[in-house]
Every structure is written in structure tokens, then in C-alpha cells.
Amino acid sequence: MDAVVGLIGTILAGLSLARSNGRFGTGSGRRGAIVAMVVGLIVTAYAGVHVTIFPGGPGTGDGRVGAIIAIVMGLTSMILAGLTLARSRRTN
């Protein structure tokens, strides 16, 4: 579940970055970037808690690998959203 929400956040951030470049739709993509930033932060925090609570290694069925993937997706989402927000500040 963590990884799916992280993937959704990354897709939102990618779309808002594409919108800020003018490749997809119109507008600055600022709202999408803010949503992606919040989703990325929540996913990273929740997956971090998941990794620390469940002690099992990969392949034990604890979902540890999914949580690690979710952390990467959440961080990617926040980085792309940050790029979008920086770009929207320069143009406005």
C-alpha cells in the first residue's frame, strides 16, 4: 500500500513538472506540486515507521521491501515537486 501511494505521488509530481514546462496542459502546475509534496512527505514518514517497526528482512512477508520502495518513491515525489515549485516561483 505504501508503494502504491508513493507511486501516485510520483506520478502527480511528474505531471505537475510537465505542466510547468508547458508540455502538458496549461498553468504552472503549482497545486499539483503541493499535493505531490504532501503525499510524498506522508508516504515517507509512514514507510519509515513501517521499516522501523517490522524487524523481518526481505522475503519474510513483512512488507519491508515495499516500504523501502515507498521511501524512494516519496523522496522522488518531493524532489520533483520541489523542482516544480522552484520553477513556478521563477516564472511568476
N, C-alpha and C positions, 0 to 999 in steps of 0.2 A: 504494500500500500504506500509505503514511504517513497519508493522509487517511482511509482506511477504519478504521484502528486509532484515529485521533483521534475519528472519529465514534462508534465503540464506547465509548470513554472518556467522551464527552459524554453518550451515552445512559445509561451506568451512573451518571454523576453526577446526571443529571436524575431517574432513578428513585429514587436514594437521597434526593434532596431531596424528592421527592413522598412518599416513605415517612416522612421526618422530619416532614412536615406532617400525616400521618395520612390522606392521600388515597389511598394505595396500600399495602395490606398493613399489617402491624403491625411494631413495632420502631422503632429510632431511625435506621436506615439508615447507621450508623457504619461497618460493614465495607465496604459498597458505596462509601462516600465515600473510604475509604482506598485501595481498589483503583483507583477512578477518579483519585485524586490521583497515584498511582504511574504509572498508564498515561499520564496527561497529561504528567507530567514526562519519561517516556521518549520519548514521541512528539515533544514539543517539542525535546528535545535531539537526537534523530535527524534530525528535519526541519531543524533549524538547521544541522547538519553537512551535510546534503544541499544546502541552499541555498548554503552557502559553497564546497562542492567543485565543483559544476557551474556553469560560468560562462554558459551559454546563457540567453537571455531567454525570455519566454513564446512558445509556438508552435514551439520548436526541438525538442521531443521529449525534453528532459532531465528533465522532471517537476518543474520549478521551481514552477509554479503549484500543483501538488498538494502540494508541500512547504510552500508558504506557507499553503494552506488547512489543512494538518495543524497548523501552528503555531497558527493561530487556534482550531482545534478543541481542541488540547491545552491552551491557555490557558483556554478556556471550561470545559473539564472541570475544571481545577484551581480555577477560581473557584467553580463550582457545588459542588465537593466541599468547599471551604473554608467556604462558607455552611452546608453540611450539618453539618460538624464543629463550627462555632461554635454552631449551633442545638442540637446534641446535648449540648454542654457546658453550655448554659444550663438545659436541662431535667433534666439528671442531677445 
